[in-house]
Amino acid sequence: SNHYSLLVMTIVALTLVPIVLLYQFWSYWVFRSRIKPADHLEY
């Protein structure tokens, strides 16, 4: 690959990897507690 392609891929990776990691941490934080039988909602 030429230098420009590798540079673009590096910039994209350095931009998207932190976003993906933050999203994973956020989703873990939101869904960290277990659902209890008393929490069941009627529809």
Backbone torsions as a table, in degrees:
resi	resn	phi	psi	omega
1	SER	NA	150.5	179.4
2	ASN	-81.1	170.9	-174.0
3	HIS	-63.4	-38.7	-177.3
4	TYR	-65.4	-41.6	179.2
5	SER	-62.3	-43.7	179.3
6	LEU	-65.7	-36.5	178.4
7	LEU	-65.7	-43.9	179.5
8	VAL	-64.2	-43.6	179.4
9	MET	-63.4	-36.9	178.2
10	THR	-66.6	-43.5	179.8
11	ILE	-64.9	-42.9	178.6
12	VAL	-63.3	-43.6	180.0
13	ALA	-64.5	-43.2	-179.9
14	LEU	-67.7	-21.7	177.3
15	THR	-84.9	-44.1	-171.9
16	LEU	-84.2	-31.1	-178.1
17	VAL	-61.2	-47.0	176.7
18	PRO	-62.5	-35.3	178.7
19	ILE	-64.4	-44.3	179.3
20	VAL	-64.0	-42.3	179.6
21	LEU	-65.2	-40.4	177.2
22	LEU	-65.0	-39.3	178.2
23	TYR	-65.4	-40.4	178.1
24	GLN	-63.0	-43.9	178.5
25	PHE	-63.7	-42.5	179.8
26	TRP	-62.7	-44.8	-179.0
27	SER	-67.1	-36.6	174.7
28	TYR	-62.5	-43.4	-177.6
29	TRP	-64.9	-40.2	-178.5
30	VAL	-68.1	-41.0	-174.1
31	PHE	-102.0	23.6	-174.1
32	ARG	-73.6	-26.1	-176.7
33	SER	-93.4	148.0	179.1
34	ARG	-81.6	152.7	177.1
35	ILE	-84.4	130.7	179.0
36	LYS	-96.5	155.4	178.0
37	PRO	-57.8	-31.1	179.9
38	ALA	-71.0	-19.2	-179.5
39	ASP	-82.9	-2.9	-177.2
40	HIS	-64.1	130.9	-179.5
41	LEU	-104.9	141.4	175.7
42	GLU	-86.7	142.5	179.1
43	TYR	-107.0	NA	NA
